[in-house]
Amino acid sequence: MIPRRLLLAATGLMALIQPALAQPALASAAPPLPARATAHPAQWPAAHSPAAITAPATEARITALLKRMTLAQKIGQMIQGDISSVTPADLQRYPLGSILAGGNSGPYGNERASGAEWARLVGEYRAASAKAGAGIPILFGVDAVHGHSNLPGATIFPHNIGLGAMHDPALVQRIGAATADEIAATGIEWTFAPTLAVPQDLRWGRSYEGYAADPALVAAYGRAMVTGLQGPLRAGRPVDSTHVAATAKHYLADGGTFEGKDQGDARIGEAELVARHAQGYPAAIDAGALTVMASFSSWNGVKNHGNRSLLTDVLKGRMGFGGFVVGDWNGHGQVEGCTVTSCAASFNAGLDMAMAPDSWKGLFDTTLAQVQQGAIPMARIDDAVRRILRVKFKLGLMGAAPVLRGAPDQLGAPAHLAVAREAVAKSLVLLKNNGGLLPLKPGAKVLVAGPGADSMAMQAGGWTITWQGTDTAAADFPRGETIGRGLVDALAKAGGKATLSPDGQFTDKPDVAVVVYGEAPYAEFQGDVANLAFRPRHGEDALIARLKAQGIPVVSVFLSGRPLFAGPLLNASDAFVAAWLPGTQGAGVADVLVAGANGKPARDFAGTLPFPWPADARSPVTAPLFPAGYGLTYAHAQSVGPVNEDPRVDLSAAASDNLWFNRGVAPSPWHLGLDNAVTARSVDLAAQEDARQFTWAAPGALAIDGPPVDLTRQADEGFEVRLDWRIDALPAGPIKVSVGTGSLDVASLLRLAPQGAVTQTRIPLRCFADAGANLKEVGTPLRITAPQGFVVTLSNARVEATGSVVPCPPKG
C-alpha cells in the first residue's frame, strides 16, 4: 500500500487537490450549470509524452508519407469501423485506419471464437489494408478491460474496483503485462484501457470500471497499468511483440456524471474538474500512453467530443500528449449540430480518430467533402494523421520488418492465472467477522450456497465474453473456477467436507454456511440504478434467515460492482466479505477464507474499501457505514455491532413494477422469454445495443415474466402501457399485446405507424382490464403474439402516467 500523502505528493498537486476535494458532494437536485465549459490550461497539471514516443527519423518518414497520401487516404486513417459492419474487402474502397471489435462483436459472427480465429481475422484485415491506398496497416482495437475479456479461455482479472481495493500499483503493473501478453497472443496491438474515472455517484452503472474514489490512487494505477500494457517506451525501438498500446479513458470526468446517469453531465467548476477527475491523465501520459479516448460525457453542458479547450488546449497542449485521441462508440454524433455520419466540429475540436462502428462509410464520405469545402482545415487533418501514424510506427506496424504478434498458446497461461488468483485474494475486503467465524476451520462441514456460488457470470460481471456479460458460463473458462468450486476443493484439501448447493438444501447439517450472492452482471447504462439499495432477487435473505433459524452460522460473500446498502443482510450474517467482481479465479477467495491443515489460511485479508460503504440507500454517500480505507484482517479482529436497516429512501418508487423492458434488456426482477418461433438479436437504435430485434419465423410469442405485481393503482390513475419500438415487417393477421390475461389486437394501430422508423404505441392500462386482465396480480406484464413474418425492434416497454387521454385500440 502507498500512503495517501506520498501519492498526492507524487502528483505535485497537493495544494490544488485538497481545497477542491473539500467541496460538498453533489446534491440531489440538479445544480445550476456554471457559466462556461472552457478550460484554462494554465490551471491544469503539466505533463509530456516521453521523447521516446517518436524519433526525428520517424517524423521525417511520416512527413514523406503525408506528402504522397491522397486526401481520401488521410480521411481513412481518421475513421474506425467495427468488425460487425466492415469487411476486409471494404478497405479497398474505404482505406480505414483502424478496426475494432466491440463488446458483442466476435470473429465471423462467433462471440466464442478461439484465439487462433481472432488472430486469423486480424491478419485478414491487416493484409487487406496493406494492399489498399497507401498500404498503411490498420490498428486493431479491443475492449480488454479486465484481461482479454472477449475471449473464452483468457485470464480474467478482477474488475477495476477490486483492483482499487488492493492498493497495490506493482501488482496492477503485473496485471497489465499479463493482459498485454494475451492480447498480443491474438495478433491485436491495442486495448481500450485503463479507465481513469473517479466515480462520485455509485448509482452510475460503470462504477466498477473506476479504481477508487481517491484521485491519487487512480493516478498511481494509471501509471502502473500503462507501463504494464506497453512496457516502458524506449528510444529508437518499437513496442515489443508481447506488449500493446494502452488507452487512457474516458477523457474527461465520466465519473462525475450528475445523478449517476451514464453519458451524463459533470456540472462542476474547473478546479474540481482538475483536482478530482484529471489526475490520472498526466500520470498516464508521462508513462507513455499512446492513445486517449474521449468521453461520451459532457462538462457543464458541452460534450467532451466537441470541447476544443479540453481536447486540444489542455490534453495536447498543457499535458503535452503526443499520441492520438480516439472517440467512443459513435460519440461524435452527440456533439451539438452533428450526426454519426457528419461531425466536422469534433475533428476540429481535436478528435483524431472517430469510432464509427456502423457509421464509418457515411462519415468517410461527408468528412472528405467537408475538408474539400474548407469546413475542416487541412492542417488539422495532417496533424491527426501524423499522430495516428506516429503510434503505428511505435507499435512496429510500419516498415519492411513489422513487429509480429500472435501466440495463442499464451491465453490462460499458468503464470497469468497465478497473478489473477493473487489479485482476487488481495482484493477481498472483510467488513465483519464476529466470533472469528473466518477462516473456515480444517475439518469443518461447510455448505456453499447462494445464486453466486457456482455462477461464472456473477463473479466475472460485465465485459466478459459479451458486452453485458449475462451469459458467461464456467465452460467458457476451463482454466477458471467458480467461487463455490474453489471453496469445495480447498476445504477438501484441509480435511473438511463441503457441499455445493446453490439453493441451500442439505441432508447433513453443516457447521457453517457460506452464501455467495450479489448483483447480476451488467455493463454501461444497463447498470444505472435509482438508489444504492441491494434488493435480493433470488431469495438470498430468506435463505440466510432459514440457515440462521437452524443455528447455522453464515458467511456472506457479496459480489457487486459497487458498495451497496445491505444492512439487513449484514446484520443477519456472522461474517461479511465484499468480493467485488473477482473474475475467473474463484480459488483466490478460498485462499483467504479457508484455513489449511496448519490452521492458517494461505493469505490474510489485505483489501480495504476503495469507496465508502453506504449506511443507507441514499446517494451520494455523505455519512458512510464504513469509510474508504476500512477493512478488517485476521491479525486485527474487531466485532461489528448491529447496523442500520432502514434504506431511508422510498424503494417502491424505484421498483421495476412499471419498467418491463429498458434499452433492450428486461431489468430485474423481470426476464425475457421467447418460444421457438421467435429469435432475438441486439441492435442499435439511439445508442449502442439499446434495443432488440425480434423475428417471428412462425406464429409465436415473446413474454416478459416475473413476480406478480399489483397494477390496479396505475390503472385507476390513468397510466398507459408505452412501447418504444420500430416496426420492421408487418404481416397480415392479428398482432396481440397482452398485460396479464387481458389481450388486445394492435395490428390496426401498427398499420398506421411509420414502417422502419422508431415509433411509440400507447395503450391505456384500463383497456387491458376491460379485456379481462386481473391487474391485482400480474406476473406477465407484457406478451406479444404475432404470425410468421412479424419483425419488430423493441427498445422500451413500461407503464407511465402521461396526462393525456388515449382511446383503446379499435377492435378487429
LINJOUR-V760207 format. One record per run of one state. SS is the DSSP state (H for helix, E for strand, C for the rest). FROM is the first residue (numbers start at 1). TO is the last residue. If there is no record, write none. Layout:
# LINJOUR-V760207
ss-><SS/SS>
from-><FROM/FROM>
to-><TO/TO>
This chain:
# LINJOUR-V760207
ss-><C/H/C/H/C/H/C/H/C/H/C/H/C/E/C/H/C/E/C/H/C/H/C/E/C/E/C/E/C/H/C/H/C/E/C/E/C/H/C/H/C/E/C/E/C/H/C/H/C/E/C/H/C/H/C/E/C/E/C/E/H/C/H/C/E/C/H/C/E/C/E/C/H/C/E/C/H/C/H/C/H/C/H/C/E/H/C/E/C/E/C/H/C/H/C/E/C/H/C/E/C/E/C/E/C/H/C/E/C/E/C/H/C/E/C/E/C/H/E/C/E/C/E/C/E/C/E/C/H/C/E/C/E/C/E/C/E/C/E/C/E/C/E/C/H/C/E/C/E/C/E/C/H/C/E/H/C/E/C/E/C/E/C>
from-><1/4/12/14/22/41/44/51/54/56/69/71/78/79/83/88/93/98/102/107/110/115/131/139/143/147/148/156/157/160/167/169/186/190/192/195/196/207/210/215/231/245/246/247/252/254/257/258/261/265/267/270/278/279/287/291/295/298/300/302/304/307/308/319/324/327/331/335/339/340/342/343/344/350/353/356/360/373/378/395/408/411/414/428/429/434/437/440/441/445/450/456/461/474/477/481/482/483/494/497/501/512/519/533/534/540/550/553/560/565/566/567/573/575/581/585/586/587/594/596/601/602/613/614/626/627/632/633/651/655/659/663/665/666/671/675/678/684/691/697/700/706/709/710/712/717/720/730/736/740/742/746/747/753/758/765/771/778/779/782/787/791/801>
to-><3/11/13/21/40/43/50/53/55/68/70/77/78/82/87/92/97/101/106/109/114/130/138/142/146/147/155/156/159/166/168/185/189/191/194/195/206/209/214/230/244/245/246/251/253/256/257/260/264/266/269/277/278/286/290/294/297/299/301/303/306/307/318/323/326/330/334/338/339/341/342/343/349/352/355/359/372/377/394/407/410/413/427/428/433/436/439/440/444/449/455/460/473/476/480/481/482/493/496/500/511/518/532/533/539/549/552/559/564/565/566/572/574/580/584/585/586/593/595/600/601/612/613/625/626/631/632/650/654/658/662/664/665/670/674/677/683/690/696/699/705/708/709/711/716/719/729/735/739/741/745/746/752/757/764/770/777/778/781/786/790/800/812>
